[in-house]
Amino acid sequence: MHKGVLLITGASSGIGAATARAASREGYKLVLAARSNDKLTALAQELGPENVLTCEMDVTNMEQQHAMVEQALETFGRLDAVFANAGQGGSPGGFSSADHATWREMILTNIYGVGLMLTGP
Ligand SMILES: NC(=O)c1ccc[n+]([C@@H]2O[C@H](COP(=O)([O-])OP(=O)(O)OC[C@H]3O[C@@H](n4cnc5c(N)ncnc54)[C@H](OP(=O)(O)O)[C@@H]3O)[C@@H](O)[C@H]2O)c1
């Protein structure tokens, strides 16, 4: 019996991928989302594809967020927890040395993207 279904955004690297590995060891089924499908597919192969749904998506896109949740429910029948982890850290010089396009991407990803996740279908 699995422990539940956990959806992780930003699962293709860093903290999200590490959380996916830890949750897999604990017996969770996983929905792994990010823009880099190749990295998600490799992680799913590592963890056991039968327990993982990968979803190539951008958290700033509402339609893609809704489709992800619908696909997760179709695949596993339930969603128990969400880790809204996808985010942009900005530029190496920090927020004040970044240009406007970088600020926009950070704000859309880190704030708007999480808001869409919280208010999903
Ligand atoms: N590491 C730290 O010290 C630290 C400190 C404070 C806060 N944080 C926050 O913690 C989170 C994880 O950090 P990390 O160090 O693991 O960063 P990371 O390795 O850069 O991982 C960020 C993840 O977010 C995904 N992502 C970025 N933009 C996305 C978008 N528009 N749509 C979907 N996925 C997107 C990336 O995947 P794709 O590029 O494949 O989409 C990647 O999987 C981030 O939100 C970061 O800002 C980290």
PDBQT file of the ligand as one rigid body, heavy atoms in Angstrom, charges set to zero:
ROOT
HETATM    1  N1  LIG A 201      18.813  26.486  -2.999  1.00  0.00    +0.000 N 
HETATM    2  C1  LIG A 201      18.662  27.553  -2.201  1.00  0.00    +0.000 C 
HETATM    3  O1  LIG A 201      19.548  27.962  -1.444  1.00  0.00    +0.000 OA
HETATM    4  C2  LIG A 201      17.341  28.287  -2.161  1.00  0.00    +0.000 A 
HETATM    5  C3  LIG A 201      17.177  29.335  -1.286  1.00  0.00    +0.000 A 
HETATM    6  C4  LIG A 201      15.958  30.003  -1.238  1.00  0.00    +0.000 A 
HETATM    7  C5  LIG A 201      14.923  29.604  -2.056  1.00  0.00    +0.000 A 
HETATM    8  N2  LIG A 201      15.110  28.586  -2.908  1.00  0.00    +0.000 N 
HETATM    9  C6  LIG A 201      13.986  28.200  -3.744  1.00  0.00    +0.000 C 
HETATM   10  O2  LIG A 201      13.745  26.806  -3.619  1.00  0.00    +0.000 OA
HETATM   11  C7  LIG A 201      13.305  26.283  -4.868  1.00  0.00    +0.000 C 
HETATM   12  C8  LIG A 201      14.226  25.174  -5.360  1.00  0.00    +0.000 C 
HETATM   13  O3  LIG A 201      15.553  25.659  -5.382  1.00  0.00    +0.000 OA
HETATM   14  P1  LIG A 201      16.723  24.823  -6.047  1.00  0.00    +0.000 P 
HETATM   15  O4  LIG A 201      17.978  25.287  -5.442  1.00  0.00    +0.000 OA
HETATM   16  O5  LIG A 201      16.381  23.366  -6.015  1.00  0.00    +0.000 OA
HETATM   17  O6  LIG A 201      16.660  25.412  -7.541  1.00  0.00    +0.000 OA
HETATM   18  P2  LIG A 201      16.915  24.734  -8.979  1.00  0.00    +0.000 P 
HETATM   19  O7  LIG A 201      17.835  23.576  -8.896  1.00  0.00    +0.000 OA
HETATM   20  O8  LIG A 201      17.228  25.864  -9.902  1.00  0.00    +0.000 OA
HETATM   21  O9  LIG A 201      15.478  24.144  -9.312  1.00  0.00    +0.000 OA
HETATM   22  C9  LIG A 201      14.425  24.957  -9.722  1.00  0.00    +0.000 C 
HETATM   23  C10 LIG A 201      13.368  24.043 -10.318  1.00  0.00    +0.000 C 
HETATM   24  O10 LIG A 201      12.265  24.858 -10.719  1.00  0.00    +0.000 OA
HETATM   25  C11 LIG A 201      11.928  24.507 -12.066  1.00  0.00    +0.000 C 
HETATM   26  N3  LIG A 201      11.338  25.665 -12.714  1.00  0.00    +0.000 N 
HETATM   27  C12 LIG A 201      11.854  26.916 -12.824  1.00  0.00    +0.000 A 
HETATM   28  N4  LIG A 201      11.007  27.715 -13.490  1.00  0.00    +0.000 NA
HETATM   29  C13 LIG A 201       9.920  26.938 -13.803  1.00  0.00    +0.000 A 
HETATM   30  C14 LIG A 201       8.709  27.193 -14.490  1.00  0.00    +0.000 A 
HETATM   31  N5  LIG A 201       8.402  28.393 -14.998  1.00  0.00    +0.000 N 
HETATM   32  N6  LIG A 201       7.831  26.174 -14.613  1.00  0.00    +0.000 NA
HETATM   33  C15 LIG A 201       8.096  24.955 -14.108  1.00  0.00    +0.000 A 
HETATM   34  N7  LIG A 201       9.229  24.661 -13.445  1.00  0.00    +0.000 NA
HETATM   35  C16 LIG A 201      10.130  25.644 -13.305  1.00  0.00    +0.000 A 
HETATM   36  C17 LIG A 201      13.242  24.061 -12.699  1.00  0.00    +0.000 C 
HETATM   37  O11 LIG A 201      13.011  23.150 -13.747  1.00  0.00    +0.000 OA
HETATM   38  P3  LIG A 201      12.982  23.503 -15.315  1.00  0.00    +0.000 P 
HETATM   39  O12 LIG A 201      14.062  24.506 -15.555  1.00  0.00    +0.000 OA
HETATM   40  O13 LIG A 201      13.200  22.173 -15.922  1.00  0.00    +0.000 OA
HETATM   41  O14 LIG A 201      11.613  24.029 -15.551  1.00  0.00    +0.000 OA
HETATM   42  C18 LIG A 201      13.860  23.288 -11.542  1.00  0.00    +0.000 C 
HETATM   43  O15 LIG A 201      13.361  21.977 -11.489  1.00  0.00    +0.000 OA
HETATM   44  C19 LIG A 201      13.262  27.461  -5.842  1.00  0.00    +0.000 C 
HETATM   45  O16 LIG A 201      11.950  27.986  -5.837  1.00  0.00    +0.000 OA
HETATM   46  C20 LIG A 201      14.252  28.426  -5.234  1.00  0.00    +0.000 C 
HETATM   47  O17 LIG A 201      13.985  29.758  -5.627  1.00  0.00    +0.000 OA
HETATM   48  C21 LIG A 201      16.277  27.928  -2.989  1.00  0.00    +0.000 A 
ENDROOT
TORSDOF 0
